Structure formats: structure tokens, C-alpha cells
Amino acid sequence: MNFLRWPGEAKPLHWVTLLTSAVTVWVGAAVLGIVVAQFARLLSDSHADLALMAGGIGLVLLFSPLYSWIGFLIALPFEYWLARRQFFGWGMALLLGTAIGAVLTPILDTILPLFMGGPMLVLQWLVIATVERGRTRFAPPPADSP
């Protein structure tokens, strides 16, 4: 499988699919942050070091939508352009997210966009791939088929 291209002969993606997948990952990070923070709270009595680490990760994920919206806003036009040309694979998502994170790192004055930009866009690509696989699997047959 080519990591730069979209797998198979899929139709070009619609902009609504890109937007809903970005919102799903954007909100999903906060939900995951809440879950991890609550898990850390449960661990606080027995494993204080692990709870402290999990709590930090949970807080970063919980508050990531405050900063990651700008990365998604910058990435969406590039993703759409690449997807229309069937050139939006998981590797391209990783490269695009890392590049946008590198641009946003000095602007936001934190190193987190550099490390989280690529994985966030790969997660978005996974959401898109799952939706598209389900759409093609359960699509009605073409009208000219027997």
C-alpha cells in the first residue's frame, strides 16, 4: 500500500466528509482527555506517579481543542486539494500535520503543535478511511449491474 496515495480506486472525497472528520477528531481529543483525567483520578490513591503522568496527558488532550482548531483550519484546504487528486494517504497526512505543526510552533509559543499535528491528521485520515470503507461496502449496486 502506498502511504502517500488514497488506497484503491476511491471517488474523490467531499468537503463535508473532511469537515466532519476534522470536527470528530477535534472533539474526540477533548473527550479522550476527560476519560484519561478521570482514569488518573482513580489511580491517584494507589499509583501516584502513574496518576500524575496520566493526569498531565489527560489535561493536554482536554485542552487541545483550544489550540488545535487553527491547525485544522489551515489543514482543511490542503487536505481537500490533496484528496481531490487522490494524493491524501496516511503518510501525506502525517507530513502535512507535521509541517503545519512546525509553522504553528513559534506562533503559539509551544512545542505541542509539532508533536501533535501529524498524529491528529493521521487520526482524521483514519476516520475518513473508516467512513469511506463503510460507504463503499454498503453502497447500493450500480444501476447497470444485473
C-alpha positions as CSV (number, residue, x, y, z in Angstrom):
1,M,0.0,0.0,0.0
2,N,1.3,3.4,-0.9
3,F,1.3,5.6,2.1
4,L,1.0,8.8,0.1
5,R,-2.0,7.9,-2.0
6,W,-5.5,7.0,-1.2
7,P,-6.0,3.2,-1.1
8,G,-7.8,1.7,-4.0
9,E,-9.9,3.5,-6.6
10,A,-12.0,5.6,-4.3
11,K,-14.0,8.5,-5.5
12,P,-12.7,11.9,-4.5
13,L,-13.8,13.0,-1.1
14,H,-16.5,15.5,-0.5
15,W,-15.7,18.6,1.6
16,V,-18.4,17.7,4.1
17,T,-16.5,14.4,4.9
18,L,-13.3,16.3,5.5
19,L,-15.0,18.8,7.7
20,T,-17.0,16.3,9.8
21,S,-13.9,14.1,10.3
22,A,-11.9,17.1,11.5
23,V,-14.6,18.0,13.9
24,T,-14.8,14.4,15.1
25,V,-11.1,14.3,15.9
26,W,-11.1,17.8,17.3
27,V,-13.9,17.0,19.8
28,G,-12.7,13.4,20.3
29,A,-9.4,14.6,21.7
30,A,-11.3,16.5,24.5
31,V,-13.5,13.5,25.3
32,L,-10.4,11.3,25.4
33,G,-8.8,13.9,27.7
34,I,-11.7,13.7,30.1
35,V,-11.6,9.9,30.2
36,V,-7.8,9.9,30.8
37,A,-8.1,12.5,33.5
38,Q,-10.8,10.5,35.3
39,F,-8.6,7.4,35.0
40,A,-5.8,9.4,36.6
41,R,-8.1,10.4,39.4
42,L,-8.9,6.8,40.0
43,L,-5.3,5.9,40.1
44,S,-4.3,8.7,42.5
45,D,-4.5,6.6,45.7
46,S,-2.6,3.6,44.6
47,H,-0.1,4.8,41.9
48,A,0.7,8.4,42.4
49,D,3.4,8.6,39.7
50,L,1.3,7.0,37.1
51,A,-1.7,9.1,38.1
52,L,0.4,12.3,37.7
53,M,1.6,11.3,34.3
54,A,-1.9,10.2,33.1
55,G,-3.4,13.4,34.5
56,G,-0.9,15.5,32.6
57,I,-1.7,13.7,29.3
58,G,-5.4,14.0,30.1
59,L,-5.2,17.7,30.6
60,V,-3.2,18.2,27.4
61,L,-5.8,16.3,25.5
62,L,-8.7,18.0,27.2
63,F,-7.4,21.5,26.3
64,S,-6.0,20.6,22.9
65,P,-9.1,21.9,21.1
66,L,-8.3,25.4,22.3
67,Y,-5.2,25.3,20.1
68,S,-5.8,22.6,17.5
69,W,-8.6,24.4,15.7
70,I,-6.1,26.7,14.0
71,G,-4.2,23.7,12.7
72,F,-7.3,22.0,11.3
73,L,-8.4,25.3,9.8
74,I,-5.1,25.6,8.0
75,A,-5.0,21.9,7.0
76,L,-8.5,21.6,5.6
77,P,-7.8,23.4,2.3
78,F,-4.6,21.4,1.7
79,E,-6.4,18.2,2.6
80,Y,-9.2,19.0,0.2
81,W,-6.8,19.8,-2.6
82,L,-4.8,16.6,-2.0
83,A,-7.9,14.4,-1.6
84,R,-9.3,15.7,-4.9
85,R,-6.1,14.5,-6.6
86,Q,-6.2,11.1,-4.8
87,F,-3.0,12.0,-3.0
88,F,-4.1,12.1,0.6
89,G,-2.8,8.9,2.2
90,W,-1.8,8.4,5.8
91,G,1.8,9.4,5.1
92,M,0.8,12.6,3.4
93,A,-1.5,13.4,6.4
94,L,1.5,12.8,8.7
95,L,3.7,15.1,6.6
96,L,1.1,17.8,6.3
97,G,0.3,17.8,10.0
98,T,3.9,17.9,11.0
99,A,4.6,20.8,8.6
100,I,1.6,22.7,9.9
101,G,2.7,22.0,13.4
102,A,6.2,23.3,12.6
103,V,4.7,26.5,11.3
104,L,2.4,26.9,14.3
105,T,5.1,26.1,16.9
106,P,6.7,29.6,17.0
107,I,3.3,31.3,16.6
108,L,1.7,29.5,19.6
109,D,5.0,29.5,21.5
110,T,4.7,25.9,22.5
111,I,6.2,22.7,21.1
112,L,3.0,20.7,21.2
113,P,1.8,21.5,17.6
114,L,4.9,20.0,16.2
115,F,4.3,16.7,18.0
116,M,0.5,16.6,17.8
117,G,-0.1,17.9,14.3
118,G,0.9,14.8,12.5
119,P,-0.9,12.3,14.7
120,M,-4.1,14.4,14.7
121,L,-4.2,14.4,10.9
122,V,-3.5,10.7,10.8
123,L,-6.4,10.1,13.1
124,Q,-8.5,12.3,10.8
125,W,-7.4,10.2,7.9
126,L,-8.4,7.0,9.8
127,V,-11.8,8.4,10.4
128,I,-12.2,9.3,6.7
129,A,-10.9,5.8,5.7
130,T,-13.4,4.1,8.0
131,V,-16.3,6.2,6.7
132,E,-15.3,5.7,3.1
133,R,-14.9,1.9,3.6
134,G,-18.3,1.7,5.1
135,R,-19.8,3.9,2.4
136,T,-18.4,1.7,-0.4
137,R,-19.2,-1.6,1.4
138,F,-22.8,-0.7,2.0
139,A,-23.4,1.3,-1.2
140,P,-26.2,0.1,-3.5
141,P,-25.0,-1.7,-6.7
142,P,-24.8,0.4,-9.8
143,A,-28.0,0.7,-11.9
144,D,-26.5,-1.2,-14.9
145,S,-25.5,-4.3,-12.9
146,P,-27.6,-7.4,-13.1
